[in-house]
Amino acid sequence: MKKYQDNIEKLNDIQYKVTQENATERPYTSPYDKEFGEGIYVDIVSKKVLFSSNEKFDAGCGWPSFTKPVHEEEVAEIKDKSHGMIRTEVRSSDADSHLGHVFDDGPDGQLRYCINGASIEFVKKEEMKEKGYEEYLTLFKK
């Protein structure tokens, strides 16, 4: 049985298809595409921290986009030759959830992690302590 089987069983249809079957949600369908409040984004399966709102930007592509992960080791990169293209797929390292793809066309020469909103969960800054992410509040100190 998978390490996160309980969490996988709680996924809705699109979350399951994206994270477990490598699907892609339709662009502009995730509320996280236009979410710009302070907080962190965690893997919907493992609940491990992936991205911070500090690195989020509007790429205009229809999916939440980030310039870098909070911890590089939490995001695995895999060569993807599907759909007649060569891309770099990104997966959560621990739960092996499909997240999206990474491209080299981010702002100011940075990367663009183009992430399916169905594969992540947003934890607002105000809720981080109660949800067990208190150590990440330091990301938002001015």
N, C-alpha and C positions, 0 to 999 in steps of 0.2 A: 504494500500500500504506500502511496506517496506521502511524503513528509507533511504536506499541507492539505491532505485530503478533506479535512473538515472545512477549511476555507474554500477549497475548490467547489465543494458541494453547495456552498452559499452563493456562488456567482450567478448573476442573471445570464440570460442567453448570449447577449453580445459580449459580456465580460469573459464568458467561457470560450466562445469562438475565437476571440482575439488572443487571450493568454494561453489557451491550451491547443488551439488548432491553427494558430498563426494567421488568423483573419485580420482584416483591416476595417475599422469602422468607417462609415461614410464621413467625408470632411464636413466640418461645421456642425456636427451633431453632438459633440461633447460640450457640456457646460464649462469644462476646464479650458476650452480654447480661449474664452474671453474672461477667465478668472484671473484677476491681477491683485488679489488681496495677499497679505503677508502670510506665509505658512510654508509647509513642506508637502511634498508629494511622495507617497509611499506605494510600494508594490501592492496591488489589490490582493495578491495571494499570500505573500510572506509577511507583509506589513513592514518590511525594511525600508528605510529612508533612501530614496533615489535622487530627488531633485528638490531645490529650494526655489521659492518665488523670486529670490534675488537674481537668479540666472534665467528667469522666464522672460520671453519677449514675444511680440506678435509678429510671426513670420508671414502672416497672410495666406498660409497654406491650408488652414482649416483644422489643424491639429495643434495641441499644446506643444510649444517648442522651448527648448532650454539650450544654453550654451555649454553647460557641463553638469555632470552629476555631482552630488555632495561628496560621495566616496566612489572613486573610479572603480574600485574592486567590486562594487555592488552591481555594475553594469558590464555584461559580457558582450563583446563584439564578434560577429560571425559573418563571413562572406556569404552573400545571398545572390544566387544566380537565377532566381525565379523571374517569371514574367518577361523574359528576354532582356533583362538588365543585370548589371553587376552593381550591387549595393552592399552596404554594411548594415546587417540586422543588429538590433540591440535587444538583449534579453536580461532579465533579472538573474544575477549570478546564483542566488540561493534557491529560488523556486523554479528557475528556468522558464519564467513567464515571458511570452513574446511581448515586447513593449512597443517596438516601432523600428525606425531606422535612423542612422546618423549620416549627415551630409556635411560637406566642407564649405557651405555657403551661408554660414551664420553672420551676424553683424561684426564688423571690424575684423574680418579674417578669422573669426572664431568658428567653432562647430555649431551645427544645428541638430539637436536631438529632437526628432520629429516623433512624438509619442502619442499612441492611441489613448485617449482619455479613459476608455474602458479598462485599461490595464493598470490605472493608478487611482489613488484616493487622495484627495486634498485634505490636509489637517490644518485648520486655521491656527495662526499664532496663539490666539486666545485659548485654544483647546489643547495645545501641545502638552502642557504639564499634566492635565488630567488624563490624557490618552497615553502617557508614558514616554513622551518625546522631550522631556524637560531639557535634556542636555543640548538639544538643538536650538534652544532659545538664544544661544550666543550668536547664532547666525544673523540675528536681527538687532544686535546692540549697535547703536550709532557711535 
